[in-house]
Amino acid sequence: MKQTLSIVIIIIPVLFHSQSVYLQTVPFRFRIVTWNVGNSEPDCNTCQHLAFSSVSDGIKADLIVFGFQEASKKMIGLNTFHKTLKTCLENENYVEIISDYVGSNIVKPIWLYIYASNIIVKSQRVKLLKCGNKPTLKVYQDKILENIIGYKGVIASCIQIDKLTNIIFANMHLPAGEGKKEERCKLWSKFLQIYHANNIKNDYMFVFGDQNWRTLNTLSINNIIEAVQKKEYKTILDNDELTQMRQNDNEESTAQCLSNFIEASITFPPTYKYILNSDEYQTEKDKEIRRPSYTDRILISTLSNNLEILQYSAMSDIKLSDHRPVFADIMLHQRSSNDEIFAESYNQAKVHTTQAELLHILAIYYFVIKCKTRNVDIRQVSSIDLSGTQSDRENTVTQN
């Protein structure tokens, strides 16, 4: 009777298409790339390098997010950068999900591009959600001036994965210069305020870009260069503006915007300011001291532990700009449910039946209960052919 009961319990949800689902862990890989291109014009090889170089375990990402700053007028006017990037990614079987910018439509806007693999798109694992009533959320440092001459601001978009997880990707270019910490925090806080005002729900938020955090003057240029040569990056990070603010976020009101944001360990040299096509830092410009700094960052805000940072690094072999590109490869582990997974589990169990057969099973189950109450031999009942008719079952009872 226990065996019959278990069969009934398993089959009922299948035949009547209940909302019961099988859950399994479905990993999702994505790469975030941030790069201040500095008016350069990357070709397809560079775009491929940004998207696929040093991929973790040799597996390409399901989703690739690009955040570019300081795109030149020529790149915008002729649309060459976008065309090159799109063609390059399409050749690798990726589909463009979003392409938008914030800032001046004349010079140096802040671009956000998101691409998903064809397989992911066809399986409907990703969906672009609206930020308020638009596909992207745009925040300007000064909206009137930035539309005309400026290029500081934030652009964000929300992607839903497997109908379960919402991720915010925000590309930002914060005010530059030493001593501009408060202005940088002010723009960051402005973005968060507008984001919260739009009631955008998210499980993860990634904030990346040329955030312009500087190495403090507590460390001399010679000491910075020496630390780079010895790969003693912690020495520089101990004097990094962002690191110090995060450590003292309870003491400085300007650092409150950084609450709940974390960053993976940095194991690469400062990404700014390089001499073009060189590995040498430009430590002075117009008689102004330029300390090598970690200006290009990727930060995460989440309360979940389902995220794995596979790698966080810089691309030292792309030297077209005074900034080095920074990227992060990330794995999202989550419990995913869908009809395909359910169907697969169902087929593996080899449960093939019809509603008519279910009625037979229910009738048998009811009959077993009756036999039990009348001391009928249950072993004979369990051998009844499921395809038998009601008269067959009555004859079996008569024989007993």
FENLINTA-V220026 format. One record per backbone hydrogen bond with DSSP energy under -0.5 kcal/mol. NH is the residue of the N-H (numbers start at 1). CO is the residue of the C=O. If there is no record, write none. Layout:
NH&CO ; NH&CO
//
This chain:
5&1 ; 6&2 ; 7&3 ; 8&4 ; 9&5 ; 10&6 ; 11&7 ; 12&8 ; 13&9 ; 14&10 ; 15&11 ; 16&12 ; 17&14 ; 18&13 ; 24&336 ; 26&24 ; 26&334 ; 27&25 ; 28&332 ; 30&330 ; 31&63 ; 32&328 ; 33&65 ; 34&326 ; 35&67 ; 37&35 ; 37&69 ; 38&69 ; 39&70 ; 40&37 ; 47&43 ; 48&44 ; 49&45 ; 50&46 ; 51&47 ; 52&48 ; 53&49 ; 55&52 ; 58&55 ; 59&56 ; 60&58 ; 62&29 ; 63&29 ; 64&115 ; 65&31 ; 66&113 ; 67&33 ; 68&111 ; 69&35 ; 71&109 ; 76&72 ; 77&73 ; 78&74 ; 81&75 ; 83&79 ; 84&80 ; 85&81 ; 86&82 ; 87&83 ; 88&84 ; 89&85 ; 90&86 ; 91&87 ; 92&88 ; 92&89 ; 93&90 ; 94&89 ; 95&116 ; 97&114 ; 98&114 ; 100&112 ; 102&110 ; 104&150 ; 105&147 ; 108&71 ; 110&102 ; 111&68 ; 111&109 ; 112&100 ; 113&66 ; 114&98 ; 115&64 ; 116&95 ; 117&62 ; 118&93 ; 121&117 ; 122&118 ; 123&119 ; 124&121 ; 125&120 ; 126&120 ; 127&160 ; 129&127 ; 129&158 ; 131&134 ; 132&130 ; 133&131 ; 134&131 ; 137&156 ; 138&136 ; 139&154 ; 141&152 ; 146&142 ; 147&143 ; 148&145 ; 149&145 ; 150&145 ; 153&173 ; 154&139 ; 155&171 ; 156&137 ; 157&169 ; 158&129 ; 159&167 ; 160&127 ; 161&165 ; 162&125 ; 164&161 ; 165&161 ; 167&159 ; 168&204 ; 169&157 ; 169&167 ; 170&168 ; 170&206 ; 171&155 ; 171&169 ; 172&170 ; 172&208 ; 173&153 ; 174&210 ; 180&177 ; 184&180 ; 185&181 ; 186&182 ; 187&183 ; 188&184 ; 189&185 ; 190&186 ; 191&187 ; 192&188 ; 193&189 ; 194&190 ; 195&191 ; 196&192 ; 197&193 ; 198&194 ; 198&195 ; 199&196 ; 200&195 ; 201&199 ; 203&166 ; 204&166 ; 205&301 ; 206&168 ; 207&205 ; 207&299 ; 208&170 ; 208&206 ; 209&297 ; 210&172 ; 211&209 ; 211&295 ; 212&295 ; 216&239 ; 219&216 ; 224&220 ; 225&221 ; 226&222 ; 227&223 ; 228&224 ; 229&225 ; 230&226 ; 231&228 ; 232&227 ; 233&231 ; 235&232 ; 236&232 ; 237&233 ; 238&234 ; 239&236 ; 240&237 ; 241&214 ; 244&240 ; 245&241 ; 246&242 ; 247&243 ; 248&244 ; 249&246 ; 251&248 ; 252&248 ; 253&251 ; 255&252 ; 256&253 ; 258&255 ; 259&256 ; 261&258 ; 262&300 ; 267&265 ; 271&293 ; 272&293 ; 273&322 ; 274&322 ; 275&280 ; 277&319 ; 278&275 ; 282&273 ; 283&281 ; 285&288 ; 288&285 ; 290&283 ; 291&289 ; 293&272 ; 295&293 ; 297&209 ; 297&295 ; 299&207 ; 300&262 ; 301&205 ; 302&260 ; 308&331 ; 310&308 ; 310&329 ; 311&329 ; 313&327 ; 315&325 ; 316&314 ; 318&315 ; 319&317 ; 324&271 ; 325&315 ; 326&34 ; 327&313 ; 328&32 ; 329&311 ; 330&30 ; 330&328 ; 331&308 ; 332&28 ; 333&306 ; 333&331 ; 334&332 ; 336&24 ; 336&334 ; 342&338 ; 343&339 ; 344&340 ; 345&341 ; 346&342 ; 347&343 ; 348&344 ; 349&345 ; 350&347 ; 351&346 ; 352&350 ; 353&351 ; 358&354 ; 359&355 ; 360&356 ; 361&357 ; 362&358 ; 363&359 ; 364&360 ; 365&361 ; 366&362 ; 367&363 ; 368&364 ; 369&365 ; 370&366 ; 371&367 ; 372&368 ; 373&369 ; 374&370 ; 375&372 ; 376&371 ; 378&376 ; 380&377 ; 381&377 ; 382&378 ; 383&379 ; 383&380 ; 384&381 ; 388&385 ; 393&389 ; 394&390 ; 395&391 ; 396&392 ; 397&393 ; 398&394 ; 399&395 ; 400&396
//
